[in-house]
């Protein structure tokens, strides 16, 4: 069993937001979800190979997956001691009975605030979960380098709002094409937003969400990157987590970087009605 600090699992490609600079490239036209049966097969394939301390249910927007709760239950059965972290923009949390979140063991719900003018909407979505149980402890973190600005804790479940604000676009966009920056990998890795975050994407492990999504969307493999399967030797992959590799040249260095402000409504399009 290989130990991982964190593993993202991609369950949805569609998103109800289009945020410039999205690490999953959801600002580009993307549709669909990963079929439930495929996700179950991937979990079963990897459960005896890796042991992640945290498994982040990732998208796109994972709340677009109608089988989200069933996926979380399957993750819990496969990895009884992992922390299940739902990374969501929060708008669709009401799609699911909030009681389910209290039945999954150790759970974190990370609600990412991408539009400052919609924070009141997300506050209500969070409140709809908070009213299901009492009491909650509340902590507030005002340090700039911490993304958990407000956190609520009840026994094994925690909910927190994350405000990242500035996003570095993980590719070059030229003539409606997604292209690599061909930057120095070490320089790009230095400003990376996900330097230690491998992802399980369509059955294989990739270094990060940006690499997996770019290769899949463009059908190009500019750096001859090789994702690993469950039957492969994982030692090199494990050793490379958090370390610059040639594929990091897909993303920009500090001088090339296009930084997008996610508090500015013009950079975040909400594809959902009745939000005001």
Residue, then its C-alpha position, 0 to 999 in steps of 0.5 A: x500500500x502506497x500512502x498518499x497525503x491527498x488524492x482527488x477523484x474526478x467525478x464530473x466534467x460539467x460545471x454550473x460555473x465557468x470560471x476563468x483560470x479553472x484548474x479543471x478547465x471548466x471555463x471551456x465547453x465541457x459536458x457530462x459526468x463520469x459514469x457511476x459504474x466507472x467510478x466504482x470500478x476505479x475505486x475497487x481497482x485502486x483500494x488495495x494499491x494506495x491509501x490516501x489520508x484525504x480523498x477529495x471528490x472533485x469536478x467540474x462540479x461534483x454536486x452535478x453527479x446524481x450519485x454523489x452520495x453513493x460515490x462517497x459511501x463507496x469511498x468510505x467502504x474502500x478506505x474506512x479511515x480516509x477523510x472524505x472532502x467534497x470540493x464544491x462551489x456550493x450552489x447545488x448542495x440542496x440537491x442532496x439530503x443534508x442528513x447524508x453528510x453526517x452518516x459518512x464518517x469523517x467528512x469535510x465540505x469545502x465551499x469555494x466562494x468564486x463570486x463575492x456578490x453571491x456569498x450570501x447565497x452560499x451562506x444559506x446553502x451552508x446554513x441548510x446543513x448546519x440546522x440539521x445538527x447542534x452544536x457547532x464550533x466556529x473558528x475564523x481564520x484571517x491569515x491571508x495564506x489560509x484558505x479556510x476563512x470560516x469553519x464549522x465543526x460538529x463531531x466528525x464533519x466540518x464545513x468551511x468556506x474557501x476564498x482563493x480569489x486569484x487563480x493562475x490560468x494553467x494553460x495558454x489560450x491562443x486562437x481558441x486553442x489550449x496550448x502549453x506555456x513551455x515554461x521552466x518546470x521549476x519556475x512554474x511549479x513554484x507558483x503552482x496552485x496544486x503542487x502536491x495534488x495527484x488525481x485519479x482521472x479515468x482510471x489512472x493517476x496523474x500529477x495534478x488536475x490541470x495535467x489530466x484535464x489538458x491532456x484529455x481535452x486537447x488529446x495532445x501530450x506535449x511533454x510525453x507525460x505518462x499517467x500510471x495505472x494500478x498495475x504499474x510501479x508507483x515508486x517514481x510517481x510517489x517520489x515525484x509528488x510535490x517535485x517539478x517535472x517536465x510536464x509542469x512546463x504546461x503552466x506559466x512561470x511568474x512572468x507569463x502568468x495570467x492571474x484572474x480575480x474570482x471575486x470579479x463577476x465578469x470572470x465567473x459566469x454562473x450557468x444557473x437560474x434564479x441566482x441573485 
